[in-house]
Amino acid sequence: MRPSHMIVLVLILVLLFGASKLPDLARSLGQSVKILRKDLRDLQDEDDPKPAQVCAPQDSAQQAAPQAAAMNPPVAAPSPTQPQQSAMPTNSAGGELK
């Protein structure tokens, strides 16, 4: 909006409501906007669940590491020296069956 449009709008408001009513109207409009913003913020807080506490205290984290290692021993990878089995069956001469 241009500044001239704003001036015309203010003059029309003064003529319609009177100069004494404008501060009350502005005050009630401001309170309405404040309430609307508060309600919107509350709705957003309800939609976004608060993240769980990720950081554990130092003592329990240090105790949990040895217990987890004892419960889950490392698994050895298959050795590469074992021959790979073919998906196709072979005959005794080593050729593939058809």
KOLPA-401150 format. One record per atom (N, C-alpha, C, O): residue in three letters; atom name; z, y, x. Coordinates in steps of 0.05 Angstrom, whole numbers, plus 5000, padded with zeros to 4 digits. Each point is the difference from the previous one (the first is absolute). Layout:
BEGIN
+-----+----+------+------+------+
!   r !  a !   c3 !   c2 !   c1 !
+-----+----+------+------+------+
! ALA ! CA !    Z !    Y !    X !
...
+-----+----+------+------+------+
//
This chain:
BEGIN
+-----+----+------+------+------+
!   r !  a !   c3 !   c2 !   c1 !
+-----+----+------+------+------+
! MET !  N ! 5000 ! 4976 ! 5017 !
! MET ! CA ! 5000 ! 5024 ! 4983 !
! MET !  C ! 5000 ! 5025 ! 5018 !
! MET !  O ! 5013 ! 5001 ! 5021 !
! ARG !  N ! 4973 ! 5018 ! 4970 !
! ARG ! CA ! 4999 ! 5025 ! 5013 !
! ARG !  C ! 5025 ! 5017 ! 4994 !
! ARG !  O ! 5013 ! 4995 ! 4979 !
! PRO !  N ! 4994 ! 5023 ! 5038 !
! PRO ! CA ! 5024 ! 5017 ! 4994 !
! PRO !  C ! 4997 ! 5016 ! 4974 !
! PRO !  O ! 5020 ! 5004 ! 4986 !
! SER !  N ! 4956 ! 5004 ! 5007 !
! SER ! CA ! 4996 ! 5015 ! 4975 !
! SER !  C ! 5006 ! 4982 ! 4976 !
! SER !  O ! 5010 ! 5009 ! 4979 !
! HIS !  N ! 4983 ! 4965 ! 5023 !
! HIS ! CA ! 5006 ! 4981 ! 4978 !
! HIS !  C ! 5031 ! 4997 ! 4997 !
! HIS !  O ! 5009 ! 4998 ! 4977 !
! MET !  N ! 5005 ! 5001 ! 5045 !
! MET ! CA ! 5029 ! 4997 ! 4999 !
! MET !  C ! 5013 ! 5025 ! 4986 !
! MET !  O ! 5018 ! 4997 ! 4984 !
! ILE !  N ! 4972 ! 5026 ! 5022 !
! ILE ! CA ! 5011 ! 5025 ! 4988 !
! ILE !  C ! 4995 ! 5000 ! 4970 !
! ILE !  O ! 5018 ! 5007 ! 4985 !
! VAL !  N ! 4958 ! 4985 ! 5007 !
! VAL ! CA ! 4994 ! 4999 ! 4971 !
! VAL !  C ! 5017 ! 4980 ! 4986 !
! VAL !  O ! 5010 ! 5005 ! 4978 !
! LEU !  N ! 4995 ! 4972 ! 5035 !
! LEU ! CA ! 5017 ! 4979 ! 4988 !
! LEU !  C ! 5028 ! 5010 ! 4997 !
! LEU !  O ! 5013 ! 4995 ! 4979 !
! VAL !  N ! 4998 ! 5019 ! 5040 !
! VAL ! CA ! 5027 ! 5011 ! 4999 !
! VAL !  C ! 5002 ! 5021 ! 4978 !
! VAL !  O ! 5020 ! 5000 ! 4985 !
! LEU !  N ! 4960 ! 5016 ! 5012 !
! LEU ! CA ! 5000 ! 5021 ! 4979 !
! LEU !  C ! 5000 ! 4987 ! 4972 !
! LEU !  O ! 5014 ! 5009 ! 4982 !
! ILE !  N ! 4970 ! 4970 ! 5015 !
! ILE ! CA ! 4999 ! 4986 ! 4974 !
! ILE !  C ! 5027 ! 4988 ! 4994 !
! ILE !  O ! 5009 ! 5001 ! 4977 !
! LEU !  N ! 5004 ! 4987 ! 5043 !
! LEU ! CA ! 5026 ! 4987 ! 4995 !
! LEU !  C ! 5021 ! 5021 ! 4993 !
! LEU !  O ! 5016 ! 4995 ! 4982 !
! VAL !  N ! 4983 ! 5028 ! 5030 !
! VAL ! CA ! 5019 ! 5022 ! 4994 !
! VAL !  C ! 4996 ! 5009 ! 4971 !
! VAL !  O ! 5019 ! 5005 ! 4985 !
! LEU !  N ! 4956 ! 4998 ! 5007 !
! LEU ! CA ! 4994 ! 5009 ! 4973 !
! LEU !  C ! 5008 ! 4979 ! 4979 !
! LEU !  O ! 5010 ! 5007 ! 4978 !
! LEU !  N ! 4986 ! 4967 ! 5028 !
! LEU ! CA ! 5007 ! 4979 ! 4981 !
! LEU !  C ! 5030 ! 4996 ! 4997 !
! LEU !  O ! 5011 ! 4999 ! 4978 !
! PHE !  N ! 5003 ! 5000 ! 5045 !
! PHE ! CA ! 5028 ! 4992 ! 4999 !
! PHE !  C ! 5019 ! 5023 ! 5004 !
! PHE !  O ! 5024 ! 4998 ! 4993 !
! GLY !  N ! 4967 ! 5024 ! 5017 !
! GLY ! CA ! 5018 ! 5023 ! 5006 !
! GLY !  C ! 5012 ! 4997 ! 5027 !
! GLY !  O ! 5004 ! 4978 ! 5010 !
! ALA !  N ! 5003 ! 5044 ! 5002 !
! ALA ! CA ! 5010 ! 5001 ! 5027 !
! ALA !  C ! 5028 ! 4987 ! 5002 !
! ALA !  O ! 5007 ! 4989 ! 5021 !
! SER !  N ! 5009 ! 5012 ! 4958 !
! SER ! CA ! 5027 ! 4989 ! 5001 !
! SER !  C ! 5000 ! 4969 ! 4999 !
! SER !  O ! 5018 ! 4988 ! 5010 !
! LYS !  N ! 4962 ! 5000 ! 4978 !
! LYS ! CA ! 4999 ! 4971 ! 4997 !
! LYS !  C ! 4988 ! 4986 ! 5024 !
! LYS !  O ! 5005 ! 4976 ! 5004 !
! LEU !  N ! 4979 ! 5038 ! 5012 !
! LEU ! CA ! 4986 ! 4987 ! 5023 !
! LEU !  C ! 5019 ! 4987 ! 5020 !
! LEU !  O ! 4995 ! 4978 ! 5009 !
! PRO !  N ! 5028 ! 5035 ! 4999 !
! PRO ! CA ! 5018 ! 4987 ! 5019 !
! PRO !  C ! 5012 ! 4974 ! 4989 !
! PRO !  O ! 5003 ! 4981 ! 5014 !
! ASP !  N ! 5003 ! 5019 ! 4960 !
! ASP ! CA ! 5011 ! 4976 ! 4987 !
! ASP !  C ! 4979 ! 4978 ! 5000 !
! ASP !  O ! 5006 ! 4977 ! 5005 !
! LEU !  N ! 4969 ! 5030 ! 4989 !
! LEU ! CA ! 4979 ! 4980 ! 5000 !
! LEU !  C ! 4995 ! 4989 ! 5028 !
! LEU !  O ! 4997 ! 4976 ! 5003 !
! ALA !  N ! 5003 ! 5041 ! 5017 !
! ALA ! CA ! 4996 ! 4991 ! 5027 !
! ALA !  C ! 5023 ! 4982 ! 5009 !
! ALA !  O ! 4996 ! 4980 ! 5013 !
! ARG !  N ! 5029 ! 5027 ! 4979 !
! ARG ! CA ! 5023 ! 4984 ! 5008 !
! ARG !  C ! 4999 ! 4972 ! 4986 !
! ARG !  O ! 5005 ! 4980 ! 5014 !
! SER !  N ! 4988 ! 5019 ! 4961 !
! SER ! CA ! 4998 ! 4974 ! 4986 !
! SER !  C ! 4977 ! 4983 ! 5011 !
! SER !  O ! 5002 ! 4976 ! 5002 !
! LEU !  N ! 4976 ! 5037 ! 5005 !
! LEU ! CA ! 4978 ! 4986 ! 5012 !
! LEU !  C ! 5008 ! 4988 ! 5027 !
! LEU !  O ! 4993 ! 4977 ! 5006 !
! GLY !  N ! 5021 ! 5039 ! 5010 !
! GLY ! CA ! 5009 ! 4990 ! 5026 !
! GLY !  C ! 5019 ! 4976 ! 4998 !
! GLY !  O ! 4999 ! 4981 ! 5015 !
! GLN !  N ! 5019 ! 5020 ! 4965 !
! GLN ! CA ! 5019 ! 4978 ! 4996 !
! GLN !  C ! 4985 ! 4975 ! 4991 !
! GLN !  O ! 5007 ! 4978 ! 5008 !
! SER !  N ! 4973 ! 5026 ! 4975 !
! SER ! CA ! 4984 ! 4977 ! 4991 !
! SER !  C ! 4985 ! 4987 ! 5023 !
! SER !  O ! 4999 ! 4975 ! 5002 !
! VAL !  N ! 4990 ! 5041 ! 5016 !
! VAL ! CA ! 4986 ! 4989 ! 5023 !
! VAL !  C ! 5019 ! 4985 ! 5018 !
! VAL !  O ! 4994 ! 4979 ! 5011 !
! LYS !  N ! 5031 ! 5033 ! 4993 !
! LYS ! CA ! 5020 ! 4987 ! 5016 !
! LYS !  C ! 5008 ! 4972 ! 4989 !
! LYS !  O ! 5002 ! 4981 ! 5015 !
! ILE !  N ! 5002 ! 5018 ! 4959 !
! ILE ! CA ! 5007 ! 4975 ! 4987 !
! ILE !  C ! 4977 ! 4979 ! 5003 !
! ILE !  O ! 5005 ! 4977 ! 5005 !
! LEU !  N ! 4971 ! 5032 ! 4991 !
! LEU ! CA ! 4977 ! 4983 ! 5002 !
! LEU !  C ! 4998 ! 4988 ! 5028 !
! LEU !  O ! 4995 ! 4976 ! 5003 !
! ARG !  N ! 5008 ! 5041 ! 5017 !
! ARG ! CA ! 4999 ! 4990 ! 5028 !
! ARG !  C ! 5022 ! 4980 ! 5006 !
! ARG !  O ! 4995 ! 4980 ! 5013 !
! LYS !  N ! 5029 ! 5025 ! 4977 !
! LYS ! CA ! 5022 ! 4982 ! 5004 !
! LYS !  C ! 4994 ! 4973 ! 4987 !
! LYS !  O ! 5005 ! 4979 ! 5012 !
! ASP !  N ! 4985 ! 5021 ! 4964 !
! ASP ! CA ! 4994 ! 4975 ! 4986 !
! ASP !  C ! 4977 ! 4985 ! 5014 !
! ASP !  O ! 5002 ! 4975 ! 5002 !
! LEU !  N ! 4978 ! 5039 ! 5008 !
! LEU ! CA ! 4979 ! 4986 ! 5014 !
! LEU !  C ! 5010 ! 4988 ! 5026 !
! LEU !  O ! 4992 ! 4978 ! 5007 !
! ARG !  N ! 5026 ! 5036 ! 5007 !
! ARG ! CA ! 5012 ! 4989 ! 5024 !
! ARG !  C ! 5016 ! 4975 ! 4994 !
! ARG !  O ! 4999 ! 4980 ! 5015 !
! ASP !  N ! 5016 ! 5020 ! 4963 !
! ASP ! CA ! 5016 ! 4977 ! 4992 !
! ASP !  C ! 4982 ! 4976 ! 4994 !
! ASP !  O ! 5007 ! 4978 ! 5007 !
! LEU !  N ! 4971 ! 5027 ! 4979 !
! LEU ! CA ! 4981 ! 4979 ! 4994 !
! LEU !  C ! 4988 ! 4988 ! 5025 !
! LEU !  O ! 4996 ! 4976 ! 5002 !
! GLN !  N ! 4997 ! 5041 ! 5018 !
! GLN ! CA ! 4989 ! 4990 ! 5025 !
! GLN !  C ! 5021 ! 4983 ! 5015 !
! GLN !  O ! 4993 ! 4980 ! 5012 !
! ASP !  N ! 5032 ! 5029 ! 4987 !
! ASP ! CA ! 5021 ! 4984 ! 5014 !
! ASP !  C ! 5004 ! 4973 ! 4987 !
! ASP !  O ! 5006 ! 4981 ! 5014 !
! GLU !  N ! 4991 ! 5017 ! 4960 !
! GLU ! CA ! 5003 ! 4975 ! 4986 !
! GLU !  C ! 4977 ! 4981 ! 5007 !
! GLU !  O ! 5003 ! 4976 ! 5002 !
! ASP !  N ! 4973 ! 5035 ! 5001 !
! ASP ! CA ! 4976 ! 4984 ! 5007 !
! ASP !  C ! 5001 ! 4990 ! 5028 !
! ASP !  O ! 4991 ! 4977 ! 5006 !
! ASP !  N ! 5019 ! 5038 ! 5013 !
! ASP ! CA ! 5001 ! 4992 ! 5028 !
! ASP !  C ! 5027 ! 4988 ! 5006 !
! ASP !  O ! 5020 ! 5014 ! 5002 !
! PRO !  N ! 4981 ! 4959 ! 5002 !
! PRO ! CA ! 5026 ! 4988 ! 5006 !
! PRO !  C ! 5008 ! 5008 ! 5028 !
! PRO !  O ! 4984 ! 5003 ! 5018 !
! LYS !  N ! 5042 ! 5000 ! 4986 !
! LYS ! CA ! 5010 ! 5008 ! 5026 !
! LYS !  C ! 4997 ! 4977 ! 5019 !
! LYS !  O ! 5006 ! 4977 ! 4993 !
! PRO !  N ! 4984 ! 5027 ! 5032 !
! PRO ! CA ! 4997 ! 4978 ! 5019 !
! PRO !  C ! 5027 ! 4989 ! 5008 !
! PRO !  O ! 5019 ! 5014 ! 5003 !
! ALA !  N ! 4981 ! 4959 ! 5000 !
! ALA ! CA ! 5024 ! 4986 ! 5009 !
! ALA !  C ! 5006 ! 5008 ! 5028 !
! ALA !  O ! 4983 ! 5008 ! 5016 !
! GLN !  N ! 5043 ! 4989 ! 4991 !
! GLN ! CA ! 5008 ! 5007 ! 5027 !
! GLN !  C ! 4988 ! 4980 ! 5019 !
! GLN !  O ! 5006 ! 4976 ! 4999 !
! VAL !  N ! 4977 ! 5033 ! 5020 !
! VAL ! CA ! 4986 ! 4983 ! 5018 !
! VAL !  C ! 5016 ! 4994 ! 5025 !
! VAL !  O ! 5001 ! 4978 ! 5010 !
! CYS !  N ! 5013 ! 5042 ! 4999 !
! CYS ! CA ! 5015 ! 4998 ! 5025 !
! CYS !  C ! 5027 ! 4986 ! 4995 !
! CYS !  O ! 5014 ! 5007 ! 4981 !
! ALA !  N ! 4991 ! 4972 ! 5034 !
! ALA ! CA ! 5025 ! 4986 ! 4998 !
! ALA !  C ! 5019 ! 5010 ! 5022 !
! ALA !  O ! 4990 ! 5010 ! 5021 !
! PRO !  N ! 5036 ! 4987 ! 4976 !
! PRO ! CA ! 5018 ! 5008 ! 5021 !
! PRO !  C ! 4995 ! 4983 ! 5025 !
! PRO !  O ! 4990 ! 4978 ! 4999 !
! GLN !  N ! 5016 ! 5033 ! 5024 !
! GLN ! CA ! 4994 ! 4987 ! 5026 !
! GLN !  C ! 5014 ! 4973 ! 5003 !
! GLN !  O ! 4987 ! 4981 ! 5010 !
! ASP !  N ! 5038 ! 5016 ! 4981 !
! ASP ! CA ! 5014 ! 4975 ! 5004 !
! ASP !  C ! 4987 ! 4977 ! 4985 !
! ASP !  O ! 4996 ! 4979 ! 5011 !
! SER !  N ! 4997 ! 5025 ! 4964 !
! SER ! CA ! 4988 ! 4979 ! 4985 !
! SER !  C ! 4972 ! 4993 ! 5009 !
! SER !  O ! 4991 ! 4977 ! 4999 !
! ALA !  N ! 4994 ! 5043 ! 5011 !
! ALA ! CA ! 4973 ! 4995 ! 5011 !
! ALA !  C ! 5001 ! 4983 ! 5025 !
! ALA !  O ! 4983 ! 4983 ! 5004 !
! GLN !  N ! 5037 ! 5022 ! 5013 !
! GLN ! CA ! 5003 ! 4985 ! 5024 !
! GLN !  C ! 5008 ! 4971 ! 4995 !
! GLN !  O ! 4993 ! 4982 ! 5014 !
! GLN !  N ! 5023 ! 5014 ! 4965 !
! GLN ! CA ! 5010 ! 4974 ! 4993 !
! GLN !  C ! 4978 ! 4984 ! 4986 !
! GLN !  O ! 4998 ! 4976 ! 5002 !
! ALA !  N ! 4984 ! 5037 ! 4983 !
! ALA ! CA ! 4980 ! 4987 ! 4985 !
! ALA !  C ! 4978 ! 4989 ! 5017 !
! ALA !  O ! 4988 ! 4979 ! 4994 !
! ALA !  N ! 5006 ! 5034 ! 5029 !
! ALA ! CA ! 4978 ! 4991 ! 5017 !
! ALA !  C ! 5005 ! 4972 ! 5012 !
! ALA !  O ! 4981 ! 4984 ! 4998 !
! PRO !  N ! 5042 ! 5010 ! 5013 !
! PRO ! CA ! 5004 ! 4972 ! 5011 !
! PRO !  C ! 5000 ! 4979 ! 4977 !
! PRO !  O ! 4991 ! 4978 ! 5004 !
! GLN !  N ! 5020 ! 5030 ! 4973 !
! GLN ! CA ! 5000 ! 4980 ! 4978 !
! GLN !  C ! 4972 ! 4994 ! 4990 !
! GLN !  O ! 4994 ! 4977 ! 4994 !
! ALA !  N ! 4989 ! 5043 ! 5005 !
! ALA ! CA ! 4973 ! 4996 ! 4991 !
! ALA !  C ! 4984 ! 4983 ! 5020 !
! ALA !  O ! 4984 ! 4983 ! 4992 !
! ALA !  N ! 5021 ! 5021 ! 5034 !
! ALA ! CA ! 4987 ! 4984 ! 5020 !
! ALA !  C ! 5009 ! 4971 ! 4999 !
! ALA !  O ! 4983 ! 4982 ! 5004 !
! ALA !  N ! 5042 ! 5013 ! 4990 !
! ALA ! CA ! 5010 ! 4972 ! 4998 !
! ALA !  C ! 4989 ! 4986 ! 4975 !
! ALA !  O ! 4995 ! 4976 ! 5001 !
! MET !  N ! 5001 ! 5039 ! 4978 !
! MET ! CA ! 4990 ! 4988 ! 4975 !
! MET !  C ! 4970 ! 4994 ! 5002 !
! MET !  O ! 4991 ! 4981 ! 4987 !
! ASN !  N ! 4994 ! 5035 ! 5028 !
! ASN ! CA ! 4971 ! 4997 ! 5001 !
! ASN !  C ! 4992 ! 4996 ! 5029 !
! ASN !  O ! 4991 ! 5019 ! 5013 !
! PRO !  N ! 5011 ! 4956 ! 4998 !
! PRO ! CA ! 4991 ! 4996 ! 5027 !
! PRO !  C ! 4970 ! 5003 ! 5003 !
! PRO !  O ! 4986 ! 4996 ! 4981 !
! PRO !  N ! 5005 ! 5013 ! 5042 !
! PRO ! CA ! 4971 ! 5004 ! 5004 !
! PRO !  C ! 4985 ! 4974 ! 4998 !
! PRO !  O ! 5009 ! 4979 ! 5009 !
! VAL !  N ! 4967 ! 5022 ! 4979 !
! VAL ! CA ! 4983 ! 4977 ! 4997 !
! VAL !  C ! 4979 ! 5000 ! 5022 !
! VAL !  O ! 4987 ! 5020 ! 5005 !
! ALA !  N ! 5010 ! 4956 ! 5008 !
! ALA ! CA ! 4981 ! 4999 ! 5022 !
! ALA !  C ! 4971 ! 4998 ! 4988 !
! ALA !  O ! 4996 ! 4987 ! 4980 !
! ALA !  N ! 4986 ! 5026 ! 5033 !
! ALA ! CA ! 4972 ! 5000 ! 4992 !
! ALA !  C ! 4988 ! 4973 ! 5008 !
! ALA !  O ! 5009 ! 4989 ! 5020 !
! PRO !  N ! 4971 ! 5001 ! 4966 !
! PRO ! CA ! 4987 ! 4975 ! 5008 !
! PRO !  C ! 4988 ! 5002 ! 5028 !
! PRO !  O ! 4988 ! 5021 ! 5006 !
! SER !  N ! 5014 ! 4958 ! 5009 !
! SER ! CA ! 4990 ! 5002 ! 5027 !
! SER !  C ! 4969 ! 4998 ! 5000 !
! SER !  O ! 4989 ! 4985 ! 4983 !
! PRO !  N ! 4998 ! 5029 ! 5035 !
! PRO ! CA ! 4970 ! 5000 ! 5000 !
! PRO !  C ! 4989 ! 4974 ! 5011 !
! PRO !  O ! 4975 ! 4996 ! 4999 !
! THR !  N ! 5041 ! 4986 ! 5013 !
! THR ! CA ! 4990 ! 4976 ! 5011 !
! THR !  C ! 4994 ! 4979 ! 4979 !
! THR !  O ! 4986 ! 4980 ! 5006 !
! GLN !  N ! 5024 ! 5023 ! 4970 !
! GLN ! CA ! 4994 ! 4980 ! 4979 !
! GLN !  C ! 4972 ! 5004 ! 4990 !
! GLN !  O ! 4991 ! 5023 ! 4996 !
! PRO !  N ! 4994 ! 4955 ! 5001 !
! PRO ! CA ! 4972 ! 5002 ! 4992 !
! PRO !  C ! 4998 ! 5010 ! 4971 !
! PRO !  O ! 5017 ! 4993 ! 4983 !
! GLN !  N ! 4964 ! 5023 ! 5011 !
! GLN ! CA ! 4995 ! 5010 ! 4973 !
! GLN !  C ! 4986 ! 4978 ! 4984 !
! GLN !  O ! 4981 ! 4988 ! 5010 !
! GLN !  N ! 5028 ! 5008 ! 4966 !
! GLN ! CA ! 4987 ! 4980 ! 4983 !
! GLN !  C ! 4977 ! 5013 ! 4985 !
! GLN !  O ! 5003 ! 5022 ! 4990 !
! SER !  N ! 4975 ! 4964 ! 5009 !
! SER ! CA ! 4977 ! 5010 ! 4986 !
! SER !  C ! 5003 ! 4995 ! 4970 !
! SER !  O ! 5013 ! 4981 ! 4992 !
! ALA !  N ! 4975 ! 5036 ! 4993 !
! ALA ! CA ! 5001 ! 4997 ! 4971 !
! ALA !  C ! 4981 ! 4978 ! 4991 !
! ALA !  O ! 5004 ! 4989 ! 4978 !
! MET !  N ! 4976 ! 5005 ! 5038 !
! MET ! CA ! 4981 ! 4979 ! 4993 !
! MET !  C ! 5009 ! 4973 ! 5012 !
! MET !  O ! 5007 ! 5000 ! 5024 !
! PRO !  N ! 4993 ! 4979 ! 4961 !
! PRO ! CA ! 5008 ! 4974 ! 5011 !
! PRO !  C ! 4978 ! 4990 ! 5020 !
! PRO !  O ! 4977 ! 5005 ! 4996 !
! THR !  N ! 5032 ! 4981 ! 5024 !
! THR ! CA ! 4981 ! 4989 ! 5020 !
! THR !  C ! 5001 ! 4970 ! 5000 !
! THR !  O ! 5020 ! 4988 ! 4992 !
! ASN !  N ! 4959 ! 4999 ! 5019 !
! ASN ! CA ! 5000 ! 4971 ! 5003 !
! ASN !  C ! 5011 ! 4993 ! 5028 !
! ASN !  O ! 5008 ! 5018 ! 5015 !
! SER !  N ! 4993 ! 4957 ! 4991 !
! SER ! CA ! 5012 ! 4991 ! 5025 !
! SER !  C ! 4984 ! 5010 ! 5024 !
! SER !  O ! 5011 ! 5001 ! 5022 !
! ALA !  N ! 4964 ! 5005 ! 4975 !
! ALA ! CA ! 4983 ! 5009 ! 5023 !
! ALA !  C ! 5004 ! 5030 ! 5004 !
! ALA !  O ! 4989 ! 5011 ! 5020 !
! GLY !  N ! 5026 ! 5003 ! 4963 !
! GLY ! CA ! 5004 ! 5028 ! 5004 !
! GLY !  C ! 4981 ! 5017 ! 4985 !
! GLY !  O ! 5003 ! 5025 ! 5000 !
! GLY !  N ! 4978 ! 4964 ! 4986 !
! GLY ! CA ! 4981 ! 5015 ! 4984 !
! GLY !  C ! 5012 ! 5006 ! 4972 !
! GLY !  O ! 5018 ! 4987 ! 4991 !
! GLU !  N ! 4970 ! 5032 ! 4996 !
! GLU ! CA ! 5010 ! 5007 ! 4973 !
! GLU !  C ! 4988 ! 4982 ! 4980 !
! GLU !  O ! 4977 ! 4991 ! 5002 !
! LEU !  N ! 5038 ! 5002 ! 4978 !
! LEU ! CA ! 4990 ! 4984 ! 4978 !
! LEU !  C ! 4985 ! 5017 ! 4980 !
! LEU !  O ! 5007 ! 5023 ! 4996 !
! LYS !  N ! 4972 ! 4966 ! 4992 !
! LYS ! CA ! 4985 ! 5015 ! 4981 !
! LYS !  C ! 5003 ! 4989 ! 4972 !
! LYS !  O ! 4988 ! 5010 ! 4981 !
+-----+----+------+------+------+
//
